[in-house]
Amino acid sequence: MSEIIHSKAVAEALLQNAIGTAGIENISALAVAVNKEVLNQKIKFPALEHCAKVLCNTLPNDLHFLFNKELIKYKEIGGWVVSGMILQQHLNNQLLKCVDEAIHYIIEGNEWYVCDIVGERVIGHGLLKYPEMMLPILPQLAAHNDKWIVRSVGVAAHYATKKGMQAYHAEEVFKLLLSQANTTDFHTKKGIGWGAKTIAKYHPQIIDKYKAQIFDNPEVKRWFVTKVNIGINWRKYKGKE
């Protein structure tokens, strides 16, 4: 049984082996080498995120998205971490393109963990750092015909709130989550409920403000009310989902 790698230095050494083997001129070959040397190992997410940053510093900027395109073909869990983190490095100057890429990755991955991995690192980080740009985009994602993209709104809300999103931005996000409180899709409920629970935990004053819309509205499903209550009472429910 292979050992789990926690060390960023060890993970980077594996990455450098891949780069040394394939070079950086042939992106397809590099993706093959990274998949073999890095993604096939059991590496913790922070170390994989470090590898993504090293790749960004090693490859020319115009090859980053092309490398991602090759890497996600392998559909490895670590590959979604690396590709999501590479997109995150471009949010400051190519936010819309990065969100479009993230949507493509999430749909392509077609699994809850792909939605959560990419959703946190791209859509969630974008919401945290560039809320004025991301807030108008979120309703489009919430109205998407793919369940994973709708779920990603809740994932992003959870990430951004946990990392310190301001209350007035969190309120706008919560209103959007509340508009999805009648969904019946299992995976969508998990994501939307996750975001609502975290906002309730960190910003209970928002719940007080929308108490009637949450608790007295027959359109709001019980699963949403339950998640909000868990967030409000997080000390009591600590450790439970």
C-alpha positions in Angstrom: 0.0 0.0 0.0 1.5 3.3 -1.1 2.2 6.0 1.5 0.2 9.2 1.6 2.4 12.2 0.6 1.8 15.3 2.7 5.0 17.1 1.9 4.9 19.8 -0.7 8.7 19.3 -1.3 8.2 15.6 -2.0 5.3 16.3 -4.3 7.2 19.0 -6.1 10.2 16.6 -6.6 7.8 14.1 -8.3 6.5 17.0 -10.5 10.1 18.0 -11.4 10.8 14.4 -12.4 7.8 14.6 -14.7 8.9 17.9 -16.2 12.4 16.6 -16.6 11.1 13.5 -18.4 8.7 15.2 -20.8 9.9 18.8 -21.0 7.5 21.7 -21.5 7.3 21.9 -25.2 5.0 19.0 -25.7 2.0 19.6 -23.5 0.4 16.3 -24.2 3.5 14.4 -23.2 3.8 16.6 -20.1 0.3 15.7 -19.0 1.1 12.0 -19.5 4.2 12.4 -17.3 2.4 14.4 -14.6 -0.4 11.8 -14.6 2.1 9.0 -14.1 4.5 10.6 -11.7 2.1 12.8 -9.6 -1.5 11.9 -10.0 -1.0 8.2 -9.6 0.4 8.8 -6.2 -1.6 9.4 -3.0 -0.9 13.1 -2.5 -2.8 15.4 -0.2 -4.6 18.3 -1.7 -2.4 21.2 -0.4 0.6 19.5 -1.9 -1.2 19.1 -5.2 -2.2 22.8 -5.1 1.5 23.6 -4.6 2.3 21.6 -7.7 -0.3 23.6 -9.6 1.4 26.8 -8.7 4.8 25.4 -9.7 3.4 24.4 -13.0 2.0 27.9 -13.5 5.5 29.4 -12.8 7.1 26.9 -15.1 4.9 26.9 -18.2 4.3 29.9 -20.4 1.0 31.5 -19.5 -0.5 30.8 -22.9 -0.1 27.0 -22.3 -1.9 26.8 -18.9 -5.4 26.2 -20.3 -4.1 23.8 -22.9 -2.3 21.8 -20.2 -5.5 21.6 -18.2 -7.3 20.3 -21.3 -4.9 17.5 -21.5 -4.7 16.8 -17.8 -8.5 16.4 -17.2 -8.7 13.7 -19.8 -7.4 11.3 -17.2 -10.2 12.2 -14.8 -8.0 11.6 -11.7 -9.1 13.2 -8.5 -5.7 14.9 -8.2 -6.0 16.2 -11.7 -9.2 18.2 -10.8 -7.3 19.7 -7.9 -4.4 20.7 -10.1 -6.5 22.0 -13.0 -8.8 23.9 -10.6 -5.8 25.5 -8.9 -4.3 26.5 -12.2 -7.5 28.3 -13.2 -7.5 30.0 -9.8 -4.2 31.7 -10.7 -5.9 33.4 -13.6 -9.0 34.6 -11.9 -7.5 38.1 -11.4 -7.3 38.8 -15.1 -9.4 36.2 -16.9 -12.3 35.6 -14.5 -15.0 34.9 -17.0 -12.8 32.5 -19.0 -11.9 30.7 -15.8 -15.5 30.3 -14.8 -16.4 29.0 -18.3 -13.5 26.5 -18.1 -14.7 25.5 -14.6 -18.2 24.8 -15.9 -16.8 22.7 -18.6 -14.6 20.7 -16.2 -17.5 20.1 -13.8 -19.8 18.9 -16.5 -17.0 16.7 -18.0 -16.2 15.2 -14.7 -19.8 14.4 -13.9 -19.2 13.5 -10.3 -20.0 15.3 -7.0 -16.3 15.4 -6.0 -15.4 17.1 -9.3 -18.1 19.7 -8.7 -16.8 20.3 -5.2 -13.1 20.4 -6.0 -13.3 22.7 -9.0 -16.3 24.7 -7.6 -14.4 25.6 -4.4 -11.1 26.5 -6.1 -12.6 28.5 -9.0 -16.1 29.7 -8.4 -15.8 29.8 -4.6 -12.4 31.6 -4.7 -13.7 34.0 -7.3 -16.7 34.8 -5.1 -14.4 35.4 -2.2 -11.9 37.6 -4.0 -14.0 39.2 -6.7 -17.6 39.3 -5.4 -18.7 42.2 -7.5 -17.8 40.3 -10.6 -19.1 36.9 -9.4 -22.4 37.9 -7.9 -24.0 38.6 -11.3 -22.8 35.3 -12.6 -24.1 33.1 -9.8 -27.8 33.4 -10.9 -26.8 32.1 -14.3 -25.2 29.1 -12.7 -28.2 28.5 -10.5 -30.4 28.4 -13.6 -28.1 26.0 -15.5 -29.6 22.8 -16.8 -26.8 20.7 -15.4 -27.3 19.7 -11.7 -23.6 19.9 -10.9 -23.4 23.5 -12.0 -26.4 24.4 -9.8 -24.7 22.5 -6.9 -21.6 24.5 -7.5 -23.4 27.7 -6.3 -23.8 26.2 -2.9 -20.3 24.9 -2.9 -19.0 28.3 -3.8 -21.1 29.9 -1.0 -19.7 27.5 1.5 -16.1 28.1 0.5 -16.4 31.9 0.3 -18.3 32.3 3.6 -15.9 30.0 5.5 -12.9 32.0 4.1 -14.4 35.3 5.2 -16.9 36.7 2.7 -18.4 40.0 3.9 -21.9 39.8 5.3 -23.5 42.0 2.7 -22.2 39.7 -0.1 -23.2 36.7 1.9 -26.8 38.0 2.1 -27.0 38.3 -1.7 -25.7 34.7 -2.0 -28.2 33.5 0.6 -31.1 35.0 -1.3 -30.0 33.0 -4.3 -29.7 29.8 -2.3 -33.2 30.5 -0.9 -34.5 30.7 -4.4 -33.3 27.1 -4.9 -34.9 25.8 -1.6 -37.6 23.9 -3.4 -35.3 21.7 -5.5 -35.8 17.9 -5.2 -32.5 16.7 -6.8 -30.3 14.9 -4.3 -27.0 16.3 -5.4 -28.3 19.9 -5.8 -29.8 19.7 -2.3 -26.4 18.7 -0.9 -24.6 21.7 -2.4 -27.3 24.3 -1.8 -27.8 23.1 1.7 -24.1 23.1 2.4 -23.9 26.8 1.4 -27.0 27.7 3.4 -25.7 25.9 6.5 -22.4 27.7 6.4 -24.0 31.2 5.9 -26.3 30.5 8.8 -23.3 29.5 10.9 -21.2 32.6 10.2 -23.9 35.1 9.6 -26.9 34.2 11.8 -28.2 37.8 11.4 -29.0 37.0 7.8 -31.3 34.2 8.9 -33.0 36.5 11.4 -33.7 38.9 8.5 -35.2 36.2 6.3 -36.9 34.2 9.0 -40.4 34.5 7.5 -39.2 33.6 4.0 -37.4 30.5 5.4 -39.6 29.1 8.1 -43.1 30.2 7.0 -42.9 29.6 3.3 -44.5 26.3 2.1 -42.3 26.5 -1.0 -39.2 26.0 1.1 -38.5 22.3 1.5 -37.7 20.8 4.8 -34.2 19.8 3.9 -33.3 23.5 3.5 -34.8 24.5 6.8 -32.9 21.6 8.5 -29.6 22.8 7.1 -30.3 26.4 8.2 -31.1 25.2 11.7 -27.9 23.1 11.8 -25.9 26.2 10.8 -27.6 28.3 13.5 -27.0 25.7 16.1 -23.6 24.6 14.8 -22.1 24.1 18.3 -24.8 21.6 19.1 -24.5 19.9 15.7 -20.8 20.2 15.3 -19.4 17.4 13.3 -22.7 16.5 11.6 -23.7 17.2 8.0 
